[in-house]
Amino acid sequence: MADLVRVRRSGGFIGRAVEGSLDLSGPDYRVPEARDLVASLDLAAAPTGKVWPDMHVFTFEIDDQTATVPENLLTPALRRLAELVLDQSR
C-alpha cells in the first residue's frame, strides 16, 4: 500500500499550478477514502491523450508510479483522488 500520494494540477486558463500531497498513514479525515481509491488504481493504465489549450493537466504520483492525465480524460476515481489530495472537495 502506498504511503504518500502527490497530485499536481497545471495549465488551465490562468496557467497556475496547484500541488498537494496526502500521507496515507496519517490521521487526516481524507485518508480512508484516498486509500480505497489508490487501491483501485493502476497508474500504468491511466488514460493519456492530447492536451487542449486552457485545459488542466493532472500529474499523479503514487509510490514509484507517475501518470499525467488531461482533465477531460480523468476517470471518476482519478478525479476524486485529485479533489481529495488538493482538498477541493469542501
C-alpha positions as CSV (number, residue, x, y, z in Angstrom):
1,M,0.0,0.0,0.0
2,A,1.2,3.5,-0.8
3,D,2.3,5.8,1.9
4,L,2.2,9.1,0.0
5,V,0.1,10.4,-2.8
6,R,1.0,13.6,-4.7
7,V,-1.1,15.5,-7.2
8,R,-0.2,18.5,-9.3
9,R,-2.7,20.4,-11.4
10,S,-1.3,22.7,-14.0
11,G,-2.4,24.6,-17.1
12,G,-5.9,26.0,-17.3
13,F,-6.8,29.4,-18.4
14,I,-4.7,31.2,-15.9
15,G,-1.8,28.6,-16.0
16,R,-1.4,28.5,-12.3
17,A,-0.1,25.2,-10.8
18,V,-1.6,23.7,-7.6
19,E,0.1,20.9,-5.8
20,G,-0.8,18.8,-2.9
21,S,0.2,15.6,-1.0
22,L,-1.5,13.3,1.4
23,D,0.2,11.0,3.8
24,L,-1.9,7.8,3.8
25,S,-0.5,6.8,7.2
26,G,-1.7,9.9,8.9
27,P,-4.9,10.8,10.8
28,D,-6.3,13.1,8.1
29,Y,-10.1,12.7,7.5
30,R,-9.4,12.2,3.8
31,V,-7.1,9.1,4.3
32,P,-9.7,6.3,4.3
33,E,-11.3,7.3,1.1
34,A,-7.9,8.1,-0.6
35,R,-6.6,4.6,0.5
36,D,-9.6,3.0,-1.2
37,L,-9.1,5.0,-4.4
38,V,-5.4,4.2,-4.5
39,A,-6.1,0.5,-4.0
40,S,-8.4,0.6,-7.1
41,L,-6.0,2.5,-9.4
42,D,-3.3,1.3,-11.8
43,L,-1.5,4.4,-12.9
44,A,0.2,2.5,-15.7
45,A,-3.2,2.1,-17.3
46,A,-4.2,5.8,-16.8
47,P,-5.6,7.4,-19.9
48,T,-3.4,9.6,-21.9
49,G,-4.2,12.0,-24.8
50,K,-3.8,15.4,-26.3
51,V,-3.9,18.4,-24.1
52,W,-6.0,21.2,-25.4
53,P,-5.3,24.9,-24.8
54,D,-6.6,26.2,-21.4
55,M,-7.2,22.6,-20.2
56,H,-5.9,21.4,-16.8
57,V,-3.4,18.6,-16.7
58,F,-3.1,16.4,-13.6
59,T,0.1,14.6,-12.6
60,F,-0.4,11.8,-10.0
61,E,2.5,10.2,-8.1
62,I,1.8,7.1,-6.0
63,D,4.9,5.3,-4.8
64,D,7.1,4.8,-7.8
65,Q,4.4,5.3,-10.4
66,T,3.6,8.6,-12.2
67,A,0.8,9.4,-14.6
68,T,-0.1,12.6,-16.4
69,V,-3.7,12.8,-17.4
70,P,-5.5,15.6,-19.3
71,E,-8.6,16.9,-17.4
72,N,-11.1,15.6,-20.0
73,L,-9.7,12.0,-19.6
74,L,-9.8,11.8,-15.8
75,T,-11.6,8.7,-14.6
76,P,-14.1,9.2,-11.7
77,A,-11.5,7.7,-9.3
78,L,-8.7,9.9,-10.5
79,R,-10.9,13.0,-10.4
80,R,-12.0,12.2,-6.8
81,L,-8.4,11.5,-5.7
82,A,-7.3,14.8,-7.1
83,E,-10.1,16.6,-5.2
84,L,-9.1,14.9,-2.0
85,V,-5.4,15.5,-2.3
86,L,-5.8,19.0,-3.5
87,D,-8.5,19.4,-0.8
88,Q,-11.1,20.9,-3.2
89,S,-14.0,18.8,-2.1
90,R,-15.2,21.2,0.6
